[in-house]
């Protein structure tokens, strides 16, 4: 706290500010400082309020040892100065007897007699104050359940009594009753009791998160796996990293362990590493550590005891090492509680949890399914080839010969050979065969470098690929194979030309919130680099002699590829002919020398060139011819790629059904080849697009996540995160809010994402989608915090002010929803300033209209001036859009603005002005036609205008005439659904007449 409050008003303001902080050390330390400050005032009331805040911070910050001490001070003040406590403060004092009872139960060093004495004190105080004893019996039951004695009697004495004002909330009492039935082994009755809480009908600060954590395993045992999955996602978010709910986190870890989600369990454990250090409640720590041990034990049983994991601070942990440590600490805690209580209840309950067998082999919990093999930090996983190592020749000379022969043909199985050779060559004690057919070691090392560079190029790591190609060329020169050296240098030239400019958001990445960054155009430089690379390759080709046909064909392919990439970068029609000329050279040469792979490559390049140039009919014809040739003559491994190309062409021609069929067939054929030979990740991504166009969003979501998984497996993390980002957005659009949040939480916890390494704008996009999901999930506090952070960061995006405009506008709306209209105005002004530099007409207009609506609705006539100011800004945005020729994707900005003027004036009781605005909106929308998509908007304007006229202005006759005419028109046009609200309003007006 920068400075201590000097007045009671400043103290109260500081207390309110502290109450807005999350529970934890910061809030607790500040509460302690505020108590110190309150003691300097002569009045008692400031100290009472500060002590109440401090006890709350200790209670929900998991520091039960300190809570009773603070309450003792409060109780002394209550006894000595009862007049300082109004009715509300008096209520809080009696309420917090229960907090102290819970704190004492959580401390094994407190004797059982002291716990019972405190309950006696509570009962006597309640009786003296004329308060009902149901809360006392509730605490007596909780003590009996904790000890493990006389639970049934204590339950009946509590549950059969009438609730009072000091009873726990309905949600908490439901949870306690359900836990009683659960402990008795009655899952069905427990779940029935829990239902109002699980369904969200009863809730409080801790519920439903607490009940959900305990209900997960009973739900699975009862066969309600889908509901268990949904509640796990929602409930975990309510307790994660929360020092007052570590036991609930432990239950979620246990649920993961027993449903085949051990990898997710380790991920959640890492996310909650703070609990190892922050939980000072022995009882909560015992519950948490037991859940941790269930998870670690399961992981160890599956043979992954050496995996790294998060644990107690001060050292690094493996699963096995942490399990042993947790086992010892938790056993000791259970023994201490049992010794205090004189029973064996805690040891037995712990043993029951540890001995549970897995309930399911695998339950898919999130959109990002992970396995234990993927948890350990390691080099990118290369998907295994379809052929196994048994197919590879054991003698080294034969393996080298086979690898080179397959590589000459471009056969996918060459990679499995190179992988095996890399393992052998790098092994200790490797001896190179002294055989002329094998050649020197330098040549083999060059071959392996070329294979490695090729893989890097596929992952867009062109800088490293170019370096490896150059190194390979040098080794080929040393080995006396100049033709191979020339080909390696040609590859290096192309890779060097493909190295992207160093920008924070590569053009075309599409990773910013509203698309690519509008920075400097790098297209001329990229095209120039490719032009230079092509010219250098032509010179290299002319200077090289002794090229075998497959090598010359490959060099021609590289030349054509360079020009094709230039066309793709520039989009210039003037570059098309050059590409087609080079492709013609390649095709003629490959046909003349019978190089089937390069014949197919030439046809693919030709079809792609027509597609890039916009000649879709020619592109489709070329692709059809290519597929005919591949089916007749091969090579078969090109079929999936060719089908993928035709599918993309069909998507461009709006033939989603045909594209879907091609992509399904492409994936079926791809299964016959090594996974890294066919870009199956792209096939799944394209199939997701086809599914979306066919109205199959759930199927699209599966293909997006599969695309991301495949990209991750081969090390393409950026593409993987982009696919996951799209999956998160789609899941949010589908209303699967918790799926979206869980996926993004998993991604944002990745070390490289947390460090912003993939791309700072991609990470921002992930965070933005998560913030939107939090808002959709009604976690407005967390959503607002994330939006504010993003708005602050995006303010520095000088290359992309449009994205900042959108983020700041959405931030303004959230602030307005929290009644912070001053801050909302500031955020809106930031959005408008950024919009002036890089317009986002529709997004800004939508947000400004929403801001106006919120201020008018929440402040009425007092907020009219502020609301109208927002609408004036929206009007200027609409004017700018009209001047720029911008067409909105949704409603017309002008008609939507006129409608909002009507609504804002209606909230301010200015009904004549509202009606005039709605008349203007009707004129702007225009009369609907038979196929008009404006029928709904027009009908709503009619309804609202008639309501103003007939109800608020008390002119029912013209209102009914308006409604009857609209109903007749809409009915005649076939828009019967739109007539229902109009008919309903007309009936109401007639009834009131």
N, C-alpha and C positions, 0 to 999 in steps of 0.2 A: 504494500500500500504506500503510494508516494508520500502523502502527508496525512497525519491523523485528523479526523473530523474535529472542527473547532466548535461546532454548534450541534444541537440535537437534530436539527433538520439535515445537516450534512451527514450525521451518523445514520439517520433513517434512509437517506438516499444511498449511502454506501452499503447498508444492509440489503436494500432492494437490488442493487447491482450485483451483490455477491450471490443472492438467491437465484439470479439468472445463470450463474456459472454451473458447469457440471460438477457433480460430486467428485472429490479427489483432494490431493494435497493443496492445490492452489486455493480452493474454496475454504478448506479447513484452516490453513494458516491465516488467511484473511479474516476469518471469523474469530480466531484467537486474538488478532490485533484489534478487532473492533470491540471485543470485550474489554481489553485493556483501555481503549479509548473511552468506553462507556463508563468505566469506573471513575473517571475524572469529573463526571457531572454529578451535581448534587441530587438530581431527581433519581428515583428508583426505576421508573419505566424504561429509560434507555438501556439500563443494565439488564432488565428482564428480557427485553426484545433481543439484545445481543446474545444473552445466554441461551435463549431458545434457538437462535440461528446456529450457535456453536454446537449445541446438542444434536441438532439435525445433521450438521456436517459430520460429526463423529459417528452418528448412527448409520448414515448412508455412505460414509467413507470407510466403513468397516474398521472402526476403532472402538470396539465395545468396552474396553477398559476405561476409557475416558468419559463415556456418556453418563454413567451413574454419578461420577464426581460432579459434573456440571449440574445434573438434576438435583443433587443434594443442595447446591447453592440456591437453585431456584425454589426448592421446597422451603428452605429457611426463610427466604424473602417472602414467600407466600404466607408462611405462618406469622412472620413478624409484621408484615405490612400488607394485609389482605386487601386494603382499600386501593392499593396500586394495581390490582388485577381486575380488569373489567370482565364481563361475562365471557368474552372470547378468550382472553388470557387464562381465565380460570378453567375453561374447557380444555385448553391445551395442556395445562398442568396435569389434570386428571387423565387426559389421554396418554400422556407420556409415562405414566406408571407402567404401561404395557411395554414401552420401549426399554425401560430399565430391566423389566423382567426378562425380556429377550436377550439383553446384553449379559445379564448374569448367567443365563443358561449357556451362553456361548463360551464361558470361561471356566475351564476345568479346575482351576485353582480356587474357585469360590465354592465353599462347602454346600452340600445339599440343604443343610439346616438353614443356611443364610438365604437360599432361594425361597424356602418355605416361609421364613420369617418375612421376606419382602412381600410375598403374596398375602400374608396375614395383615401386614401394614396397608396394602392396597385395599383389602376388603374392609378393614376398619375405617379407612379414610372415606371410601365410597359410602358406607353405611352412615357415617356421621354427616356427610353432605347430602344425604337423602337420594343417593344415586342407585340405580338398579345394579344388581350383582352379576348380570350376565357377562360383562367384560372380565370380571374376576374369574368366573368359572371357565371362561375361554382360556385364560392364562394358566389356570390349574390343569386344564386338559393338555395344553401344550407341554407343560412340565411332565405330566404323566407319560405322554407320548415320547418325550425325550428320554426319560428314564427307562421306559419299557415296562412299567408296572401299573396295574389298575386302569388301563387305558379305556376299556369299555365303560366302566362306571363313570369315569371323568368325562367321557364323551357324552353320555346320556345327560349328566348334570348340566353340561353346557348347551348341547344342541337342542334340548327340549325347552329352553328358556326363551322368553320374549326378548327381542333385540331392544337396545336402548340407544340414546344419542352417542354414547361412548363405546358402542360395540364396533368391532372392526367392520370395514365396508363389506357390502354383500359379496363382492368378488373375492376378497380374502377369506371370508368365512366359507364360501363355496369351496375354495381351494383346500381349506383345512378338512372339511367333511369328506371331500374326494380322497385326500391322502389317507384318511382313516380307513376308508373302504379298500383302498389300494393295499395298505399294509395288511389288511385281513385277507388278501388274495382274491378280492372280488373286482376284477378289471371292469366287468360290464357295469356294475353299479357305480364304480368310480367315474367311468367315462360319462355315464348318464348324469351324475351330479355335476361334473365339470362343464357340461354342455353350454350353459349360459355364458360362461367365461370364454370357452374356446370359440364360441360363435360371435364373441365381441359384444354381447348384450350387457355384460357387466364388466367393468374395468376400473383400474385405479393406477397409481404410480407404478406399482410392481406387477400388476395383473393386466393382461393375461400372460406376460412373459414367464412368471414363476410357474403357473399351472401348466403351460405348454411344455416346459422342460420336463416335468414329471409325467405328462400324459403321452409322450412320444412312444415309449416302449409298449405301454398298454394298447395304444392304437395299432401298432404293428402286430402285436400278438392277436388282436381282434380282426386282423386282415384289412384294416383301413390304411393301407400304405400310402395312397395318394394324399389322404388328409394329413398323415404324419409328415410327409414330405413338405406340404404347403406350410404346416405349422412350424416345422423346423426352420424354414427360411425366415418366416415372419418373427418367430419367437427368439431365434438367436440374435437377430438384429436388436431386439429389445434388451438384451443383457450383456452383449459383448463388451469386453474391456471395462465392465462396471464393477468396481471393487465391492459394492454392496450385494452383488449377485454372482459370486464365483461358483457357488454350488450349482446354479442353473447352467452356467457355462460348462461345468463338469458333466452335467446330464446330457448336454448336446454332444460333447466329445464321446460319451458312452454310446449314444445313439448312432453316431457315425461308425464307431468300432463294431457294433453288432449288426450293421446293415451293409457291410461290404464297402464302406466309405472311409477306410483307414487313412487314405491320402488326404481327403478333405479334413479329417480329424486333426492330422498334423498341421495342416494349414491354419485351422482355427486355433490350435494350441499356440502357434507362433504369433497369431494376431492378439492373443491374450497373455503374452509373456509378462505383461505388467502385473498380473495377478499374483505371480510367485513372490513379488516384492511388496505389493501394496495391501494385501489382505492381512489384517491384524486380528481377525476373528478366528480363534482355533476351530470353532464348530464349522464355520463356512469353509475354512481351509481344508478341514477333513473331507467335507463333501466334494470340494473341488479336486483334491489330490486323488480321491478314490476314482472319480471319473477319468482323470488323467491316467491313472494306472490301468484302468480297463482298456483304454486306447493303446497305451504303450505295450501292454502285455500281448494284445492281439497282433500288433505290428511285429513284435518279437517272435511270436508263434509262426508268423508267415515268413520268417527268415530274413527280416530286415532290421535286426537289432543294431547294426552299425550305421544306420541312417542318422544324419545330424538332426537335432531337434532343439527347440527352444526350451529353456528350463530356468532354474534358479540363477540369479545374477552372480557374476564373479568368475564364471568358467564356461567352457563350451561343453555341450552334452551330446551323447549319442542316445538313441532310443533305449538300448540296454542299460547304459549307465544311469540315465535319468530314472528308469523304472526301478532300479535297485534303490536309488536315493528316495524316491517317492514312497516306495513300499515301506522303508524303515520309518520315515517321518509320519506317514499316515497310520501305520500300526501303533506307533507311540501315542499319537493323539487319541486314537480309539481306546487304547488301554487307559489313558488318563481320565477320559470321560467315564469309562466303566468303573474305574476305581472310585471316582467321586460319587457316582450314582449307586454303587453297590450292585450293579447288574452286568450282564455281558451283551447288552442290546447293541451297542455301537460296533463291537467286534463282529457280531453275527450279521448285522446289516451290511457291513463292509464285505464280509466274506460272501454273502449272497450276491452282491453286485459283481465281485471279482470272478465268481464261478459261473456266471451266466454264459451260455453258449451263444454263438451268433444266431440271430433270428432269421436273417436272409443272407443269401450268398452275395447279392448285389441289388441295391435299390438306388436308382438314378435320382440323385438329389438336386443337382444343378445342371445348367446348360453346359458346364465345363466339367466333364467327367475326367477325373485324374486317377492314376494308379500309383502304387508305391514305387514302381520302377522309374517313374517320372519325377520323383521327389528329390532324389539326390542331385546336387549340382554336378554337372558333367558336361562333356562336349555335346553338341547337338546330336540328337539321335538320328541316325540314318535308317530309314525304313528298310527292313530286310528284303532281299531279293526273293522272287518266287522260287528260284532254284537254290538248293541248299549246298552247303560246303561239300557234301558227299559227291556232288556232280563234278567238282573241280578236280582235274588231274593232280595226283599227289606229287609226282616227280617235277621238280622246278622247271627244267627246260620245256617240258610239255605245257606246263601252265603258262609260261611266258609266251610260247608260240601261240597258244590258244587265245590269250588275251589280245595279242597283236592282230591275229586274224579276225577276231570278232570286232575289234576296234576299227579295222579297215572297212568293214561293212557297216559300221555304225550300229552294230547289234547291241541291244540293251544288256545282254549278259556279260559284256566286256567289263562292266563296272564291278560285278561280283569277283571277277578274276583279279582286277586291279586292287580291290580291297584285300583279298587274300594275299596277293603279292606284297602289298604294303606291310602287312603284318609280318610276313616272313623276312622281308628285307630289313626291317627295323628291329628284328629280334636280336638279342645278344648272341654273338658267335656266328652270324650269318656269313656264309661262304658263297661267293658268286661262281656259278658254273663256268668253267673254262672251255666253252664250246663256241665255235665260229657262228653257229646258227643263232645263238643267244646274243652274242655281241658283248661289248664291255659293260661294266656296271654303270658307267656314266649314262649310257643310253637308257637302261632300265630306270634309273633315277629320273631321267628326263620324262620318260613315259608316265611315271607316277605323278610327277609335278603337273603334267598336262591334264591328267585326270582330275587332280585336286583343283587346278585352276578352273576347269570346266564346271565343277560343282559350285565353286565360289561365284562364278559368273551367273549361274542359275539363281543364286541368292542375291544377285545384284551387288555383290562385293567386288566391283570392277577394279578398284585400286589394287587389292591384294592379288586378284586374278592376273592382272597385267604384269605384276612383278614376278609371279610364278612362271608365266609364259616366257618372259625374258630370260629368267634363270634356266628354264628348260632349253631354250634356244642355245644358250651357251654350252650346256652339257651335250646337246646334240652335235654342236661343232666339235667339241672335244672327242666325241665318239666317232667322228668321221661320217656323219649322216646329214649332209647339208640340206637335203630336201625336207627332212623332218624339222630342221632348224628354221627353214624358210616358212613352213606352215605355222610353227609356234610363234614366229615374229608377226605373222599376219594376224593371228589370234590376239597377240599383245596390242597391235595397232587398234583393233576394233574395241577391245576392252578399255583401252586408254580413252578412246573417243566417247565411250559410254559413261565415264566417270562424271557424276552430276556436279553442278556448281554447289558450292558450300552455302546453303541457305537453311534457315531454321525450319522452313516448311517447303519441301520440294514442290515445284509447280506440278500440278496434276495429281498430287498425292491425295487430294480430297479429304485431308484429315482435320482441317479446321472446322469449327462449328458450322460455318455456312459454306464450306467448300474450300478450294485452294486459296492460298494467300495471294493477294493482289500485289505482289512485289514486282521487282524488275523482271522483264521478259527475257528469259535465258535462251529462247528459241534460236535466235541468230547465232549465238556462240555455239550452241549444240549442233546446229546444222553445219556450221563452218568446220567444227571438229570432225564430223563424220565425212564431210567432203574431203578434208585433208587426209583422213585415214584411208578413204577409198583410193585417192591418188597415190598414196604411198604403197598401197597393196598392189595397184596396177604396176608400179615401178618394180616392186619386189617380184612380182610374177614374171615380168619381162627379164629380170636379171637371174632368175632361178632356172637351173637346168637339172635334168635327171629326175623330174617329178613323175611319180607313178600316176596312172590315171585317177585313182581314188584321191591322191593328194591334190592333183590339179583341179579335180572337180570340187574338192573341199575348199580350195582357195577361191575358186570362182563363186562358190556359195557365200563365202565371207564377203567378197566384193559386192555381191547382190544384196546381202544383208545390210551392209553399211549404207547403201543407197536407200534401201527400204526403211531403215530407221530414220534416215534424213527426211524422207517423205512423211513419215509418221510425226516427226518433230515439227516440221514446217507446215504441213498441210497444203503445200503449194502444188497446184496442177502442173507447174513447169517442171517438177521433179518426177512426174509419173513416167514419162517416156524413157528416162535414163534407167529407171529400175527395170522396166519391162525389157529393155535392150540387154541388160546384164543377165536377167533371168533367162532370156532367149539363148544367150551364150552358154549358160550353165546347162539348160535343158538339152541343147544340141550336143554339147560335149558329153554329158552323161548318157545320152541315148546312143551316141556313136561308140562309146567305150563300154556300154552296158554296166552302168553303175546305178542299180535300182534305187538305192536310198537317196541319191542326189536327184534322180528323176522326180521322185516324190517330193523332195525338198523344193525343186524348181516349181512344181505345180502348186505347192502350198504358198510359196512366195508370190506367184502370179495371182492366185486367188486373193491373198491378203492385200496386194497392191490395188486390185480393183475395188476391194471393200473400202480401203482407206481413201481412195479417190472418189468414193460415193457411187460407183457403178455396181450396185448390188446385183442386178440380173447377170452381169458378166461374172461377178464373183461366185454366184451360186452355180452358174454353168461350169466354171473351172473346178469348183469343189465337187460337183457331181461327177465330172470326168475323172478327177483324182480318186474318188472313192471307187469308181468302176475299175480303174487300173489297180488300185491296191487290193481289191477283192479278187482280181484275176491274176495279178503277178506279184503282189506284195511290194515291199516288205510289210508284214502284218502289223508290226509294232507301230507303224504310222497311222493305223486306222483310228485309234482313239483320238489322236490329235486332229485328224481330218474331220471326224464327226463333230468334235468340239468346235472347229472352225465353222462348219456348216450350221451348227446350232446357233452360234452367235450371229451369223448372217440371217437366220430365220427370226431371231429375236429382233434384229433390226428391221425386218420386213413385217413385224407384228404377228408372226406365226409362232406363238408360244407353244402350241400343241406339238408342232413338228420339231421345235427346238427341244422340248422335253423328251420326245421319243429318241432323238439323236443322242442326247446326253445320257439317258439311261443305257442305251446300247454302248456308248463310249465307255462308261464305267464298267459295264459287264465285260467288255473286251480288255479293258485296262487290267483287270484282275489276272489275266494270263501272263502279265509281264512284271518285271521288278518294279516295285512301287516308285523308285526314283527315276524310272525311264519315261513315265507318263505324268504329266502335271495334273494328277487327280484332284489336287486342292482346287485348281481353277475350274475343273469340270464340276465339282460340287458347288463352287461359288456361282457358276453360270446356271446350274440346275436350280439353285435357290431363286435366281432371278426369274427363270421360267415358271417356277411354282408360284411366285408372287403374282405374276401376270395371269396365271390360271386360277387365282383365288384360292390357293392352298398355302396359307401363311405358316401353318404348323409344320408342314413338310419342308417349306423353305427354311424355317428356323433350324431344323435338323441338318440340312445340307450346309448352312452357314457355319454351324459349330463343327461339323465334320471337316469343312475346308480349313477352319482355323487349326484344328487338331493336327491335320496333315502338314500344314505349314510349320507348326511348332516342331513336329517330329523331324523335319528336314532342316531345321535351323532358321527358317524364314520368320523371325519373330515379328518384324514390322508388319508383314502381310497377315500374319496370324492375328495380331492385335487389331488390325483394320477389320478383319472378318468378324472377330468377336465384338468389335464396336458396332458393326452393322447388326449382329445378332442381338445385342443389348437393346438397340433402338427398336428393332422389330418386336422383341418381347414386350417392350414398354407400350408400343402401339397396340399390341394384342391384349393389353391389360394385365400381363403377367409381371406385375411390379416387383414382387419379391424375387422372381427369377432374374430379372434385370439387375436388381441391386446385388444379389449374391454373385452373379457373374462378374460385375464390375468390381466388387470388393476383392474378389479373387485376383483379378487382373491388376488392380492398383496395388496389391500387396507384393507383386513380383518385384524383386530387387531392381531390375533394370527399368521397370516402369516407374517405380517410386523415385528413382534417380533422374527421370525424364530423359533416359537415353534413347529410346526408339525415335522420338520426335516430340518436342515440347508441345506442339499443337495436337498431336494424337493423344497425348496424355490429358491435355485440356479437354478434348472431345469426350474422352472416357469420363472425366470428372463432371462435365456438363450434363451428359446423359444421366449419370448417377444423381446429380442434383435434381434433375427433372423427375426422375423416378421417386426420389424421396418426397418431392412435392406431391406427386400422384398418390404416394402411400400415406399422405397426410402427416409426414414427419416434417412439419414446417420449420421448426427450429433448426434442425440439421440442414435442411434444404437452403434456408436463408444464409446460414453460415458459409456453406459451400459456394453459393452464388456470389456473396460478398467477396470471398477470397478470389474467385475467378474474375470478377469485375475489376478488382485491384490489379491482378496480374495482366489481364488483357488490355488494360489501359496503356501498357507499354508496347503493344503490338503495332508499331508504326507502319509495318508492312501489311497490316490487316485490320484497319479500324472498323470495317463492317462487322466483323465477328464481335468486337468489343461493343458495338452498338446493340447487337442482339442480346448479349449477356447482360449488359447494364439495364436494358429495358425489362428483361425478365426479372432481374434483381429488384427493380423498382416495383413491379407488381407484387412480389412477395413481401416487400416492406409495407406496401399499402394494405395487404391482407392482415398484417400485424398492427394496423392503425398507426404506422409510423410514416405519416404523409409528408413530413418535412424531409426525411431522408429519402423517401420515394421521389420527391421532386428533384432532389440533387442527383439521384441516379438517372432519372429521366433526362435531365439536362446533359449529363455525360453521354447518354445514348444519342441524343440529338446532335451533339457536337461531332461525335464519331460518324453518325449517319450523313452529316454534311460532307464528310470527306469520302465516304464509300457507302452509297445509299443502300438501305435495306427497307424499302418502302413498306412492304406488307407487314413484316415483323414489327416494325416501329408503330405503324398505324394500329395494329391489333393491340399492342401493349398500351398505347396511349388511351385508346378507347376503354380498355379494361380499367386503367387507373381512374379515369373519369367516373366510370360506373361505380367502382368501389368507394370513391370519396363521397359521391352523392348518396349512395345507399347507406353508408355508415354515419354520415354527418348531416344528411338532409339539407335543409336550406342553408345551414351554416357552412356546408362544404360546397355550395353551388359555385362560388367564384373559383375555387381551386379546380373543380371538375371542368368548368368551362375553359379554364386555361389549358388543361390537358387536351380538350377537344380542339381548341384553337391550334395547338401544336399538330394534332392529327390532321387538321385541315391543311396546314402548310405542307405536311408530308404528302397528302393526297394531291395537292397542286403540283408538287415536284414530280410525283409519279406520272401525272397527266402530261406534264411538259416533256418528260423523258420518254413518253410513249410506253410506259410500263403497264402491263396488264396483270392484274391480281390473279392468283391461282384459285382463290376462293371468291367470296363476295366482292362486289365492287367497293372500292375504298370510299367512294362518295356516298353511295346509298347506305353503307354500313355506318358511316359517320352521321348521316342525317337521322338514322334510327337511334343512334346513341344519344344524340341531342334530345330526342324525344324521351328516352328513358331517364336521362339525367334530370330533365325538368320535371318529370313525373315524380322522381324521388324527392324533389324539392317542393312538391305541391304546386308547381307552376303548370297547371293543366292546359291552359290555352296555348302556352308556348310549346308544350309537349305535343299537342295535337297539330300545330302548325309544322313542327319538325317532321312528324310522321307523314303528313300530307306531302312534304317535299321528298321524303324517302320513297313513298309510293310512286311519285312521278319519276324519280331516278331509276327505280327498279323496272318500271314499265309493265304493261299488261302481259300476263303469261300467255304462252301459246301451248299447243297440244304437246309439243316435245320440249317445252321450255324447262330448263333447269332452275328457273327463277320462281317457280310456282310456290315453293315452300317459303322463300323469303317474302314474296308478295303477300301470301296468306298471313304470315306473322305480322306484317305491317298493318294489314287490314284489321286483324284481331286487336292489336294494341291500340290503334286509332279508335276503334269502336268502343273499347273499354274506357278510354279517356272520355269519349263523347257521352256514352250511355251511363257509366257509373259515376265517374268523378265530376263531370260537368252536368250530370243529370239531364241529358238530352237523349232519351231512349229512342225516340222516333227516328231521327236521322241515323243513329247507330244501327238500328235494326234494318233500315233500308240499305245501309252500307253492307251489312253482313249478308242479307238475303241476296243481294246482287252478286256478291263475291262467291257465295255458295253455288248459285246458279251457273256462274261462269266456270268455276273450277269443275263442277260436275259435268258440264257439257264438254269440257276438254279432257275428261277422264282422270282428273286429279282428285279422286274421292278421298284418299287418306288425308289430304290437306284440308278438307272441309270439316273434319270432326271437331277441332277446337273452335271453329267459327260457329258451328251448329250449337255446341255446348254453351257458348257465350250468349247466343241469341235466345236459347231456352231460358237462361238465367234472367235476361232482361225482360222477357215476357212474363215470367213468374213474378218478378218484382212489380210489374205494372198492375 
